[in-house]
């Protein structure tokens, strides 16, 4: 049977926490198949037998394979027995990784549901980063760039804001500054205390994004008022704008990422690599200065 003719699959995701781990794993896995319709049944925060039995009722009404991140031994055993009776495939997706770590660390895992979501220092760092992005979005509070972990620059609609929010969810404080011809950059970028990364994309893709944005906010006339003509979505004007932005970044030694065919996640991953490279280069320079000092 080909993928194109495959009947819908009922896929049950059973988690004792929010289910984000299972969502990420299934998205990455299903992306490797084409034209396979999947009906997701998400069962989150399953931490008691009563809750688990409600899951059983749902699986019985729409049978399908089960992916689980349950860590409670009793609930796992009950789920395993149920799937065996139903003749359904069951995979505890964390088991291979936990088994490896137990062997490497030489100690058993604690098997406590939702431990990855405790409100620890990492949690509050992510919250702080989110507040930082909101306060420093689109060039706001430019003086605050001194406290940023990274500053994203790029022309309007080059995905600076969504990338900044994704980075914030990783605990990274990201400021972002729009590049507009004729508008001076914030003084903080003359000698930036953090890595600066430029974002760019294909002119036609940018025009489509801008046109869609204008249609959404009902502001077709706004484009003319913004730059005195239709330059905001004119192909030649947009090409010139992008070229100017690239040259500006090159003149300041700022790396540029083309986001045309990248997801926000992929762009953020590359930004993180650029941050790490910036710090490695700075640390290397500091080490050489110390070695050269009398």
C-alpha positions in Angstrom: 0.0 0.0 0.0 1.4 3.4 -1.0 1.5 6.4 1.3 -1.0 8.2 -0.9 -3.6 5.4 -0.4 -3.0 4.8 3.3 -6.1 5.1 5.5 -6.2 7.6 8.4 -4.2 6.6 11.5 -5.5 7.2 14.9 -2.4 8.1 16.9 -2.8 8.4 20.7 -0.3 10.5 22.6 -0.5 9.7 26.4 1.5 12.0 28.7 1.7 12.7 32.4 2.7 16.3 31.7 1.8 18.8 29.0 2.5 16.5 26.1 5.0 18.8 24.4 7.6 16.1 24.2 5.3 13.8 22.4 4.1 16.6 20.1 7.6 17.4 19.1 8.6 13.8 18.5 5.5 13.0 16.4 5.9 16.2 14.3 9.5 15.3 13.5 8.5 11.7 12.7 5.4 12.3 10.7 7.2 14.9 8.6 9.2 12.0 7.1 6.0 10.6 5.4 3.9 12.2 2.7 0.1 12.0 2.2 -0.5 9.9 5.4 -3.5 11.3 7.2 -3.0 11.2 11.0 -5.7 11.9 13.5 -4.1 12.9 16.8 -5.7 12.1 20.1 -3.8 14.0 22.8 -4.2 12.8 26.4 -2.2 15.2 28.7 -1.7 15.3 32.5 -2.6 11.7 33.0 -1.5 11.0 36.6 -4.2 8.8 38.1 -6.0 5.5 37.3 -9.3 7.3 36.8 -7.7 9.6 34.2 -6.0 6.6 32.5 -9.3 4.7 32.3 -10.8 7.6 30.5 -7.9 7.3 28.0 -8.8 3.7 27.6 -12.4 4.6 26.7 -11.1 7.0 24.0 -8.7 4.4 22.6 -11.4 1.8 22.5 -13.7 4.0 20.5 -11.0 5.0 18.0 -8.2 2.3 18.2 -4.7 3.1 17.0 -1.1 2.9 18.1 -0.1 4.6 21.4 2.9 6.7 22.2 3.5 7.3 25.9 5.8 9.4 28.2 4.2 8.0 31.4 6.8 7.5 34.1 4.7 6.1 36.9 5.3 2.4 37.0 1.8 1.3 38.0 0.2 3.5 35.2 2.7 2.2 32.7 1.9 -1.4 33.5 -1.8 -0.8 33.3 -1.4 0.9 29.9 0.8 -1.9 28.6 -1.8 -4.6 29.7 -4.6 -2.6 28.0 -2.7 -2.2 24.7 -1.8 -5.9 24.8 -5.5 -6.9 25.2 -6.5 -4.5 22.4 -3.7 -5.7 20.1 -2.3 -2.2 19.8 1.3 -1.1 19.4 2.7 0.9 22.4 6.0 2.7 22.6 7.3 4.5 25.7 9.4 7.0 23.8 11.6 8.1 26.7 12.8 4.6 27.7 15.8 4.3 25.3 17.2 7.7 26.5 16.5 7.1 30.2 18.0 3.6 30.0 21.2 5.0 28.4 21.5 7.8 31.0 20.9 5.3 33.9 23.8 3.2 32.6 26.0 6.2 32.0 25.2 7.9 35.4 25.0 4.7 37.4 21.9 5.7 39.2 18.1 5.0 38.6 15.8 7.7 37.3 13.4 9.2 39.8 10.2 8.6 37.7 8.5 11.7 38.8 5.9 13.2 36.3 6.5 16.7 35.0 9.9 17.2 36.5 11.0 19.1 33.4 8.4 21.8 34.2 9.6 22.8 37.7 9.8 26.5 38.4 13.6 26.6 38.7 16.2 29.1 37.7 15.9 28.0 34.0 12.1 28.6 34.1 12.5 32.2 35.5 15.2 32.9 33.0 12.8 32.1 30.2 10.2 34.3 31.8 12.7 37.2 32.1 13.7 36.7 28.4 10.1 36.8 27.3 9.6 40.1 29.2 12.8 41.4 27.6 11.7 40.6 24.1 8.4 42.4 24.6 10.1 45.5 26.0 12.8 45.6 23.2 10.8 44.6 20.2 11.2 46.5 16.9 13.8 48.9 18.2 12.1 49.8 21.5 14.3 50.8 24.5 17.4 50.7 22.3 19.6 51.5 25.3 18.6 48.1 26.7 20.6 46.3 24.0 23.5 46.4 26.5 21.6 43.7 28.5 20.7 41.6 25.5 22.2 38.2 24.7 21.8 38.9 21.0 20.4 41.6 18.7 18.6 40.7 15.5 18.6 43.2 12.7 16.8 43.2 9.4 14.3 45.0 7.2 10.6 45.0 8.0 8.9 41.6 8.0 12.1 39.5 8.0 10.9 37.4 11.0 12.9 39.2 13.7 10.0 39.3 16.2 8.9 35.6 16.0 12.6 34.5 16.1 13.1 36.6 19.2 10.2 35.1 21.0 11.4 31.6 20.1 14.8 32.4 21.5 13.2 33.8 24.6 11.6 30.4 25.2 15.2 29.1 25.3 16.1 31.7 27.9 17.9 34.0 25.5 17.3 37.7 25.7 16.9 38.9 22.2 16.5 42.5 21.1 15.6 43.3 17.5 16.1 46.5 15.5 14.5 47.3 12.1 16.9 48.3 9.3 15.3 51.3 7.5 17.2 53.2 4.8 17.7 56.8 5.9 17.0 56.0 9.6 20.1 55.9 11.8 20.8 52.9 13.9 20.7 53.1 17.7 24.1 54.3 19.2 24.3 51.0 21.1 25.0 49.2 17.8 28.1 51.3 17.1 30.0 49.1 19.6 27.6 46.3 20.4 28.2 44.5 23.7 26.5 41.4 22.3 26.5 39.5 19.0 24.4 41.1 16.2 22.9 38.9 13.6 21.2 40.0 10.4 18.1 38.3 8.9 17.3 38.6 5.2 15.2 36.7 2.6 14.3 36.5 -1.0 12.7 39.7 -2.4 9.7 38.0 -3.9 9.1 36.1 -0.6 9.4 39.4 1.3 6.9 41.1 -1.0 4.4 38.4 -0.5 4.8 38.5 3.3 4.4 42.3 3.3 1.4 42.2 0.9 -0.3 39.6 3.1 0.4 41.7 6.2 -1.1 44.8 4.6 -4.2 42.9 3.5 -4.6 41.5 7.0 -4.6 45.0 8.7 -6.5 46.6 5.8 -3.7 49.1 5.2 -2.9 49.0 1.5 -2.8 52.8 1.5 -0.4 52.7 4.5 2.4 51.3 2.2 2.3 54.5 0.2 2.4 56.7 3.2 5.3 54.7 4.7 7.9 55.6 2.1 6.2 58.1 -0.1 5.3 55.6 -2.8 4.6 51.9 -3.1 8.3 51.1 -2.3 7.2 48.9 0.6 6.0 46.2 -1.9 7.7 47.4 -5.2 10.0 44.7 -6.4 12.9 46.9 -7.4 12.6 49.0 -4.3 12.6 45.9 -2.1 15.6 44.5 -3.9 17.5 47.8 -3.3 16.4 47.8 0.4 17.6 44.2 0.9 20.9 44.9 -0.8 21.4 48.0 1.3 20.7 46.0 4.5 23.2 43.3 3.4 25.9 45.8 2.7 25.3 47.5 6.1 25.7 44.2 7.9 28.8 43.3 5.9 30.4 46.7 6.7 30.0 46.0 10.4 31.0 42.4 10.3 27.6 41.1 11.3 26.7 37.6 10.0 23.5 37.4 7.9 21.1 34.5 7.8 18.8 33.9 4.8 15.4 32.9 6.3 13.6 32.4 3.0 13.2 28.6 3.3 13.8 28.3 7.0 11.3 27.7 9.8 11.5 29.9 12.9 13.0 26.9 14.8 15.8 26.5 12.1 16.5 30.2 12.1 16.8 30.3 15.9 19.1 27.3 15.9 21.5 29.1 13.5 21.3 32.3 15.6 22.3 30.2 18.7 25.3 28.9 16.7 26.2 32.5 15.8 26.0 33.5 19.5 28.3 30.6 20.5 30.8 31.5 17.8 30.8 35.1 18.9 31.6 34.2 22.5 34.2 31.6 21.4 35.9 34.3 19.3 35.8 36.9 22.1 37.1 34.4 24.7 39.9 33.4 22.3 40.8 37.1 21.9 40.8 37.7 25.7 43.0 34.7 26.2 45.5 36.0 23.6 45.6 39.4 25.3 46.3 37.8 28.7 49.1 35.7 27.2 50.6 38.8 25.6 50.4 40.9 28.7 53.8 41.4 30.5 
